[in-house]
Amino acid sequence: MTLQTTDTSFAPALRARIDAFFATLGMGLNAYMESRSRMHQINRLNALSDKDLSAMGLTRDEIPRHVFRDLLYL
């Protein structure tokens, strides 16, 4: 009895499509995780009193701008 082996290599075009799929999925996950961590920061700042925010040089309306300042350049 002869054991047959199956070729599990992908054609280059299929490999490129699979790589692109996982790269896109990874970018989406990175964006999701980044937004989740920033939402925690927004919630933490929003839980502070106006006095505490003022001591940090912030108003409540400036919280989103402050948290996303590296992305929005505002």
C-alpha positions as CSV (number, residue, x, y, z in Angstrom):
1,M,0.0,0.0,0.0
2,T,1.4,3.3,-1.0
3,L,0.8,6.5,1.0
4,Q,0.0,9.4,-1.2
5,T,1.0,12.9,-0.2
6,T,-1.0,15.9,-1.0
7,D,0.6,19.1,-2.2
8,T,-0.6,21.8,0.3
9,S,1.1,24.7,-1.4
10,F,-1.0,27.5,-2.8
11,A,-0.8,29.1,-6.2
12,P,0.9,32.5,-5.9
13,A,-2.3,34.4,-6.8
14,L,-4.3,32.5,-4.1
15,R,-1.6,33.0,-1.6
16,A,-1.6,36.8,-2.3
17,R,-5.4,36.9,-1.8
18,I,-5.1,35.0,1.5
19,D,-2.3,37.3,2.6
20,A,-4.4,40.4,1.7
21,F,-7.4,39.1,3.6
22,F,-5.4,38.5,6.8
23,A,-3.6,41.9,6.4
24,T,-7.0,43.6,6.1
25,L,-8.3,41.7,9.0
26,G,-5.3,42.6,11.1
27,M,-5.7,46.3,10.2
28,G,-9.3,46.2,11.3
29,L,-8.4,44.5,14.6
30,N,-5.7,47.0,15.2
31,A,-8.1,49.9,14.6
32,Y,-10.7,48.3,16.9
33,M,-8.2,47.7,19.7
34,E,-6.9,51.2,19.4
35,S,-10.3,52.7,19.6
36,R,-11.2,50.5,22.6
37,S,-8.1,51.7,24.5
38,R,-9.0,55.3,23.7
39,M,-12.6,54.8,24.7
40,H,-11.3,53.7,28.1
41,Q,-9.2,56.9,28.3
42,I,-12.2,59.0,27.4
43,N,-14.4,57.3,30.0
44,R,-11.7,57.8,32.6
45,L,-11.4,61.5,31.9
46,N,-15.1,61.9,31.6
47,A,-15.5,60.4,35.1
48,L,-13.3,63.2,36.6
49,S,-14.9,66.3,38.0
50,D,-14.8,69.6,36.1
51,K,-12.4,70.9,38.7
52,D,-10.0,67.9,38.1
53,L,-10.2,68.4,34.4
54,S,-9.6,72.2,34.8
55,A,-6.4,71.3,36.8
56,M,-5.3,69.3,33.8
57,G,-6.0,72.3,31.5
58,L,-9.1,70.5,29.9
59,T,-12.8,71.1,29.7
60,R,-15.3,68.3,29.2
61,D,-15.8,69.3,25.6
62,E,-12.1,69.0,24.9
63,I,-11.8,65.4,26.0
64,P,-12.2,63.8,22.6
65,R,-9.8,66.2,21.0
66,H,-7.3,65.6,23.8
67,V,-7.5,61.8,23.5
68,F,-7.2,61.8,19.7
69,R,-4.8,64.7,19.4
70,D,-2.1,62.5,17.8
71,L,-4.4,61.4,15.0
72,L,-6.5,64.5,14.4
73,Y,-3.8,67.2,14.8
74,L,-6.4,69.6,16.3
